[in-house]
Amino acid sequence: MKRSVLIVGGGPAGLLLASHFREHGIDYRVLERGKIAQAWRAMRPGMVLLSPAVPGTDWTSLTLRHPIWALPKVRRPFPTREDFLCYVEAFAREQGLNVVENTAVTRVSADPGGFAVSTTDGEESCRFLVLASGASTAPAFPDIPGIARNPHVVHSCDFIHCAAYAGKRVLVVGGGNSAAEIAIELAGTATVSMCTRGPVRYFSETGDLEHIRGSSESVLKELFRFGIIRMREDDPVVSVAHRRVRYRNGDEHEYDWILCATGYRPKCIPLEGGDLRVDPGGYPAISAVGETTVPGLYACGSLARFNRRCAFIHGFRNYVEKVFWDIADRL
Ligand SMILES: Cc1cc2nc3c(=O)[nH]c(=O)nc-3n(C[C@H](O)[C@H](O)[C@H](O)COP(=O)(O)OP(=O)(O)OC[C@H]3O[C@@H](n4cnc5c(N)ncnc54)[C@H](O)[C@@H]3O)c2cc1C
């Protein structure tokens, strides 16, 4: 049976898009490789979101018609990862969204009039296909000699708890949100250093969302001042040999662990029969309504970079509706 729409990914964007199709009686199905919001399940337990969620300033809810803050016991103003997971689950279940879990899309073929989609559970076909598979599908490591295949190097996505690093010398590479939060969590348990490849700006000084440094900028700054976290600002690692790290200024130090909090990249699903153009960061080139360079194939959510704010829910939630209306108009 050829469906009108298949959506790859049951994260916030895929579910929000699915809710529009359900509301308008359009035949759709969401294919999710894990459980609903799998990417959030893989995040650190207890993590606090950076986007506020209170009446009047809600940057976290999928729609303002279903606000997360209306759920009982949700942490305010910043919910936890667990609050968010409960909310997303409730959003999907209460609306009876058609989500097939534990089904990964492995290959797509653009055929006349639609797409043939191979999954871990068999074959599907559709007229329109939407990639809502997220921007954080593959951990990104810096391109520094000695990082690849080094057993002392880990990625921030594998950091669960500071206890695993007790008494160790840890270098956190990066100055973004994950780097800041992990360094704070390690402080006092491990001997922590942090290094950035450029100067560090702060949200409190610039008001730019790109300059948020985790959920507690003031704590981070205090830990620098006390010397509990050794900060090497604008002094990047240039090479690594086993545990030994060499910095741009010529200093060399040994660490037990080198923890790369250096972000993620989207991972492309293999596609035949079409020319899917992507930018150097791995994001598909899209039109003003989210259509990729393959006719009928759309990108949605954090994978669809209409602008840089689309990395976050409040940035992409209105664009999800644009994708919906464009497909609905063509059906
Ligand atoms: C550490 C961290 C903290 C963050 N904190 C915030 C925050 O506080 N506030 C905020 O707004 N945003 C935050 N973000 C960004 C957040 O990821 C996005 O806002 C949001 O989750 C993006 O939704 P999405 O649906 O586009 O992608 P995702 O949430 O990544 O969902 C994509 C889904 O697609 C599934 N999938 C992928 N490939 C396939 C496949 N081949 N077949 C089937 N399914 C597939 C995945 O399993 C996943 O469930 C954070 C991101 C990270 C990494």
The ligand as a Tripos MOL2 file, in Angstrom:
@<TRIPOS>MOLECULE
LIG
   53    58     1     0     0
SMALL
NO_CHARGES

@<TRIPOS>ATOM
      1 C1         22.6760   17.4510   24.5820 C.3       1 LIG1
      2 C2         21.5690   18.1850   23.8780 C.ar      1 LIG1
      3 C3         20.7470   19.0480   24.5900 C.ar      1 LIG1
      4 C4         19.7170   19.7490   23.9470 C.ar      1 LIG1
      5 N1         18.9110   20.5990   24.6870 N.ar      1 LIG1
      6 C5         17.8990   21.2630   24.0650 C.ar      1 LIG1
      7 C6         17.0240   22.1390   24.8080 C.ar      1 LIG1
      8 O1         17.1980   22.3430   25.9910 O.2       1 LIG1
      9 N2         15.9950   22.7510   24.1340 N.ar      1 LIG1
     10 C7         15.7900   22.5620   22.7830 C.ar      1 LIG1
     11 O2         14.8520   23.1430   22.2220 O.2       1 LIG1
     12 N3         16.6080   21.7540   22.0690 N.ar      1 LIG1
     13 C8         17.6450   21.1110   22.6700 C.ar      1 LIG1
     14 N4         18.4790   20.2980   21.9440 N.ar      1 LIG1
     15 C9         18.2920   20.1950   20.5190 C.3       1 LIG1
     16 C10        17.2670   19.0870   20.3280 C.3       1 LIG1
     17 O3         17.9050   17.9200   19.9580 O.3       1 LIG1
     18 C11        16.2460   19.5030   19.3430 C.3       1 LIG1
     19 O4         15.6110   20.6910   19.7250 O.3       1 LIG1
     20 C12        15.1480   18.4450   19.1120 C.3       1 LIG1
     21 O5         15.2970   17.2240   19.7610 O.3       1 LIG1
     22 C13        15.1960   18.2110   17.6370 C.3       1 LIG1
     23 O6         14.0950   17.4510   17.2880 O.3       1 LIG1
     24 P1         14.1100   16.5840   15.9730 P.3       1 LIG1
     25 O7         12.8200   15.8400   15.9780 O.co2     1 LIG1
     26 O8         14.4570   17.4390   14.8180 O.co2     1 LIG1
     27 O9         15.3440   15.5820   16.1370 O.3       1 LIG1
     28 P2         15.6170   14.4340   17.2100 P.3       1 LIG1
     29 O10        15.1400   14.8130   18.5510 O.co2     1 LIG1
     30 O11        17.0540   14.0980   17.0580 O.co2     1 LIG1
     31 O12        14.7220   13.2310   16.7000 O.3       1 LIG1
     32 C14        15.0530   12.4940   15.5470 C.3       1 LIG1
     33 C15        14.4960   11.0960   15.6730 C.3       1 LIG1
     34 O13        14.7520   10.4000   14.4620 O.3       1 LIG1
     35 C16        15.1180    9.0660   14.7690 C.3       1 LIG1
     36 N5         15.9030    8.5550   13.6320 N.ar      1 LIG1
     37 C17        17.1260    8.9610   13.2020 C.ar      1 LIG1
     38 N6         17.5160    8.2560   12.1290 N.ar      1 LIG1
     39 C18        16.5000    7.3810   11.8530 C.ar      1 LIG1
     40 C19        16.3140    6.3760   10.8520 C.ar      1 LIG1
     41 N7         17.2380    6.1260    9.9170 N.pl3     1 LIG1
     42 N8         15.1480    5.6540   10.8670 N.ar      1 LIG1
     43 C20        14.1970    5.9060   11.8050 C.ar      1 LIG1
     44 N9         14.3430    6.8310   12.7760 N.ar      1 LIG1
     45 C21        15.4750    7.5760   12.8070 C.ar      1 LIG1
     46 C22        15.9310    9.1950   16.0510 C.3       1 LIG1
     47 O14        15.9640    7.9820   16.7790 O.3       1 LIG1
     48 C23        15.1630   10.2930   16.7780 C.3       1 LIG1
     49 O15        14.1630    9.7920   17.6560 O.3       1 LIG1
     50 C24        19.5160   19.5810   22.5700 C.ar      1 LIG1
     51 C25        20.3350   18.6960   21.8310 C.ar      1 LIG1
     52 C26        21.3570   18.0130   22.4860 C.ar      1 LIG1
     53 C27        22.2130   17.0660   21.6690 C.3       1 LIG1
@<TRIPOS>BOND
     1     1     2 1
     2     2     3 ar
     3     2    52 ar
     4     3     4 ar
     5     4     5 ar
     6     4    50 ar
     7     5     6 ar
     8     6     7 ar
     9     6    13 1
    10     7     8 2
    11     7     9 ar
    12     9    10 ar
    13    10    11 2
    14    10    12 ar
    15    12    13 ar
    16    13    14 ar
    17    14    15 1
    18    14    50 ar
    19    15    16 1
    20    16    17 1
    21    16    18 1
    22    18    19 1
    23    18    20 1
    24    20    21 1
    25    20    22 1
    26    22    23 1
    27    23    24 1
    28    24    25 2
    29    24    26 1
    30    24    27 1
    31    27    28 1
    32    28    29 2
    33    28    30 1
    34    28    31 1
    35    31    32 1
    36    32    33 1
    37    33    34 1
    38    33    48 1
    39    34    35 1
    40    35    36 1
    41    35    46 1
    42    36    37 ar
    43    36    45 ar
    44    37    38 ar
    45    38    39 ar
    46    39    40 ar
    47    39    45 ar
    48    40    41 1
    49    40    42 ar
    50    42    43 ar
    51    43    44 ar
    52    44    45 ar
    53    46    47 1
    54    46    48 1
    55    48    49 1
    56    50    51 ar
    57    51    52 ar
    58    52    53 1
@<TRIPOS>SUBSTRUCTURE
     1 LIG1         1 GROUP 0 **** ****
